[in-house]
Amino acid sequence: MTEPLDPITLPPLEDADKECEWLRAVLLKWLNAEYLPEPANQAIADRVAQVFVRHRMEGENDLGSLVMAILTELQSFDFSDSFYGEFTVANAVGDLLCDSMGIDRCCGRSSTLDIHEV
């Protein structure tokens, strides 16, 4: 029988502004690299960074809970000018955070983006 995965816990928040800016920049770079750069990508990255840091400031450190919070809050975001949707963006955030912590999330497959180049 397969064992459940242990939850992934982020380190406690130390610098909200730095974490917000990092996520905004790395997510924007990912959005622009996956398809075509488009103006909506900046608004998406801004909104996600805002939601993420707010939850982190409230003490949320569980990666799964953070991804679900982003997904839930992005359901009211207007993606009509974008190639993306809330599921793709929330999953990308989870992947980018795993990459930043050195967690192999793809069974050896490398990411399309080097998060350390941002």
ZILINBEL-V407656 format. One record per residue. N is the residue number from 1. RES is the residue in one small letter. PHI is phi in whole degrees, 0 to 359 (* if undefined). PSI is psi in radians with two decimals (none if undefined). OMEGA is omega in whole degrees, 0 to 359 (* if undefined). Layout:
BEGIN
{{N;RES;PHI;PSI;OMEGA} {N;RES;PHI;PSI;OMEGA}}
END
This chain:
BEGIN
{{1;m;*;2.48;180} {2;t;283;2.36;178} {3;e;274;2.49;177} {4;p;293;2.66;177} {5;l;284;2.51;174} {6;d;289;2.59;177} {7;p;295;2.65;176} {8;i;259;2.15;182} {9;t;248;2.22;176} {10;l;283;2.65;175} {11;p;297;2.71;179} {12;p;304;2.58;180} {13;l;294;2.21;178} {14;e;250;-0.71;183} {15;d;223;1.71;185} {16;a;300;-0.73;181} {17;d;295;-0.74;180} {18;k;294;-0.75;180} {19;e;293;-0.70;178} {20;c;298;-0.84;182} {21;e;294;-0.68;178} {22;w;299;-0.86;182} {23;l;296;-0.74;179} {24;r;302;-0.83;184} {25;a;292;-0.81;183} {26;v;290;-0.64;178} {27;l;292;-0.75;178} {28;l;299;-0.75;178} {29;k;298;-0.74;179} {30;w;296;-0.82;180} {31;l;302;-0.78;181} {32;n;290;-0.47;182} {33;a;276;-0.54;185} {34;e;289;-0.76;177} {35;y;235;-2.39;177} {36;l;265;2.51;173} {37;p;299;2.36;180} {38;e;216;2.67;183} {39;p;303;-0.57;181} {40;a;297;-0.43;182} {41;n;300;-0.67;179} {42;q;296;-0.76;179} {43;a;296;-0.67;178} {44;i;296;-0.86;181} {45;a;298;-0.70;179} {46;d;298;-0.82;182} {47;r;296;-0.79;180} {48;v;298;-0.79;180} {49;a;299;-0.71;179} {50;q;297;-0.83;180} {51;v;296;-0.82;182} {52;f;302;-0.88;184} {53;v;291;-0.62;177} {54;r;300;-0.79;179} {55;h;293;-0.65;177} {56;r;295;-0.69;179} {57;m;293;-0.44;176} {58;e;278;0.01;175} {59;g;99;0.11;180} {60;e;280;2.13;180} {61;n;237;-0.07;181} {62;d;279;2.13;184} {63;l;301;-0.79;180} {64;g;300;-0.73;179} {65;s;293;-0.65;179} {66;l;293;-0.74;179} {67;v;296;-0.73;179} {68;m;294;-0.67;178} {69;a;296;-0.76;178} {70;i;297;-0.81;179} {71;l;304;-0.85;182} {72;t;299;-0.81;183} {73;e;287;-0.47;178} {74;l;283;-0.18;178} {75;q;295;-0.37;177} {76;s;264;0.00;179} {77;f;279;2.48;180} {78;d;274;1.84;179} {79;f;264;0.24;185} {80;s;296;-0.40;178} {81;d;259;0.39;186} {82;s;225;2.72;172} {83;f;283;-0.28;190} {84;y;263;2.93;173} {85;g;222;3.06;186} {86;e;297;-0.61;181} {87;f;292;-0.78;180} {88;t;298;-0.77;183} {89;v;292;-0.81;180} {90;a;298;-0.74;177} {91;n;296;-0.66;178} {92;a;297;-0.71;178} {93;v;299;-0.79;178} {94;g;301;-0.76;179} {95;d;296;-0.78;181} {96;l;296;-0.68;178} {97;l;293;-0.72;176} {98;c;299;-0.79;178} {99;d;302;-0.73;183} {100;s;293;-0.43;180} {101;m;262;0.06;179} {102;g;74;0.41;180} {103;i;269;2.16;178} {104;d;288;1.94;185} {105;r;255;-0.14;187} {106;c;233;0.51;177} {107;c;53;0.77;177} {108;g;98;-0.21;179} {109;r;284;2.29;180} {110;s;279;2.74;179} {111;s;287;2.80;175} {112;t;281;-0.11;185} {113;l;222;2.33;174} {114;d;271;1.84;185} {115;i;294;-0.27;180} {116;h;277;-0.13;179} {117;e;270;0.00;182} {118;v;276;none;*}}
END
